[in-house]
Structures are given as C-alpha cells and as structure tokens.
Amino acid sequence: MAGNKAVTYVGPGKVEVDTIEYPGFVLKDGPGVNPANVGRETPHGVILKNVATNICGSDQHMVRGRTTAPAGLVLGHEITGEVIETGRDVEFIKVGDLVSVPFNIACGRCRNCKEGKTGICLNVNPDRPGSAYGYVDMGGWVGGQAEYVMVPYADWNLLKFPDRDQAMEKILDLTMLSDIFPTGFHGCVTAGVTVGSTVYVAGAGPVGLAAAASAQLLGAAVVIVGDLNAERLAQARSFGCETIDVSEGDPKDQLAAIVGEPEVDCAVDAVGFEARGHGRESATEHPATVLNSLMDLTRAGGALGIPGLYVTGDPGAGDEAARHGSLSIRIGLGWAKSHSFTTGQCPVMKYHRKLMMAILNDRVQIAKAVNATPISIGDAPRGYHEFDQGAARKYVLDPHGLLN
C-alpha cells in the first residue's frame, strides 16, 4: 500500500502534514511510543480509511508546547472511518462498515473495562491506566489525523453506524461521537444536570459548546456559558444559551441577572489547566480560577463535572507547582458545600450509542452547535492556527474528500 498523509507535531506552535508508514497490525517504534508497546501485535485490530478526523482542544495543548509531547508525534484522537481491512481475530466488524472510534483505547477485558470505565483501561498503556490515539504519555498509539489508522480491539471499541447512507448525511454530527459530544455530555451527567436544572458551563470552545447542547438535551431550564471570546459566546447564543463575558468580572456577579440568584444547580469545567483569570486578571493564566469559581457559584450539595483537561506535566506553567499539576484549589470551600467532583477522561462507550440515536433521530444538531467546519488534511496547519487564535469553529479534517 502507498503512503499515508498525517498531521505531526513539530514543535511549539507548529504542525506539519507528512507522509508516514501505512498502518499494520504490529506497533512499531516511533515518537512517543512506549518502549514496552513496541512489537505489540494487534490481530484484534482493523485498518480504517478515515472519513473525518477532528482537531481537538486537547491536541492544541500539545501543539502550544504545554505538554511533554515529542516532536514527530502523529496527532489525532477523534476518528470516524470505513473499515478496509480486519485482523485475523476480528469477528463481528466487517470490511465496509462505517464506524465511530472512541478516543479512549480500551481492551474490553480488564477490570475497569468490565466496569464501564473505558477511559482508564489497565492493559493498553504500560505507564498508567488510560490511553488515546496520538496523545502524549498515552502509550504511543499512532494518531488518527491521517488518511489511514489502525484501531485495536475493534470488536470492542468500534461503534458501527446502522445505515451507511443515513450516516453520511449526518456525518458532521456523527464525527463528534468520538470525543467532544460524549465528553460534554459526561460533564453534564456527572454534574447532575436534569430537567429544570440551572447550569453554568465554563468555556465556549467545542467541548463547552457540546456540554451546553448536552445540558439542553438533558432538559436544563437555563444554560449559561462563560468565556472571554466574543465570537465563541455568540456561537453559544446561536442555539439558545445565555452567556457571560468573564473578562468583565467574576461570573457569580453576573448570574443573578440571568437566574435570579448568584448560584446554579450544576457546573461544568470545559476549560482545564490553561485557564485565565476573571476581570482584570483575564489577560494572564490562573490555572485554578475555573475550579475555584465553580465551587463558589454552585449551590451547596451540587456537583461539578470536570471534563476540562488537567495534566501531570506542564513545562509552560507559570510556577513550579503548576508544572507538576499542583494547583491552589479551594478544596475547603468544596468540602464545606458538600460538592461532588468528577474528573478524568470521558468513558465514551457509556454514552456514544445513545447519542448516536439522538443524532440519527434529529433530537440534537451537535455539528451546528459547535460550528463544524470541514477542511482538507493539507489545511490542518491553518486549522490549528485559527483554532489557537480563538476561532469559533470545530475543524473537521477531510482526508479523502468525502465530506459535503
């Protein structure tokens, strides 16, 4: 088979489109590959021809140089594709199937997978529980911002779309099932969003917008989205959210004008460790700002869903503690208010089939909510740059020109 165009991390602020090796059923050495995974055989895997593969804010953290990602790492963990080859041990997935790939890589055999905790599989990353495609410290599985990719444990990991023609009509919605839609939904579920809830979502990037749409799907009475970016706040308003510009001050001070009191039932952190301050401090990073703010504005007995990414290593942090993931969290405030906190990777499999059915039956328009924007794989560097500049778009790479 010929080469395989893919998006690779070059260094802080720079990505390139290179030609890498066509995938096979054995893990080979390369940038970011855990030495213990080199030579690992995957007869349970499949090769996908990627139909859509998205740029994620988590990728952007690496591209900004805010992680220990090595140069040459192939990026991309949001993958939707067509099966073109199956390993000898694959039983149920067939060539020609159109599938969504959870960004979590999971074996389906370990204790955590059997308990539905697929974000912390014990068998796919020799360093620690949990793995993902094309991501730093996640085992070194080759990323999916490429023309072709190998997916292991295919019978377990892949979500097959029931009708190919119907799926292609809604492909920009369905491609969000690999990560941001389940991740936003998970943030809302773990925050306790239900019918009649008042909900505050910190961050109007794609995950925050997906969380806001998820809160509406779950029956929230009011969904408020806070951010610094006017274009992204306008995108949130485009599908019925209230908004708060946190550059104007603490969001708690602005809540009362919307919900009649300075607190909400549920809160979601869709920002993560590159958070900025509020008000006059909005020009500089204050990584604990969002978490502390959410504890302040969430009612006693409420919950915080925290799908925003926090890392154990941040070489670009402003102080030594933050470089190791230690933040000045007001845990005493959260304790005093009996808050519940849920962090970590979203276990995509817990939600993706149900969310697929919501999409296919026109219960949600997630691509519209996040402003899904297809671009060619050759335009990936431009997409990364514009996304980094705050574009209110979810860039979807189209490696084979199959998207409308």
Summary of the structure (lengths in Angstrom):
residues: 404
radius of gyration: 20.1
end to end distance: 26.8
largest distance: 62.4
contacts: 1502
relative contact order: 0.16
helix: 32%
strand: 23%
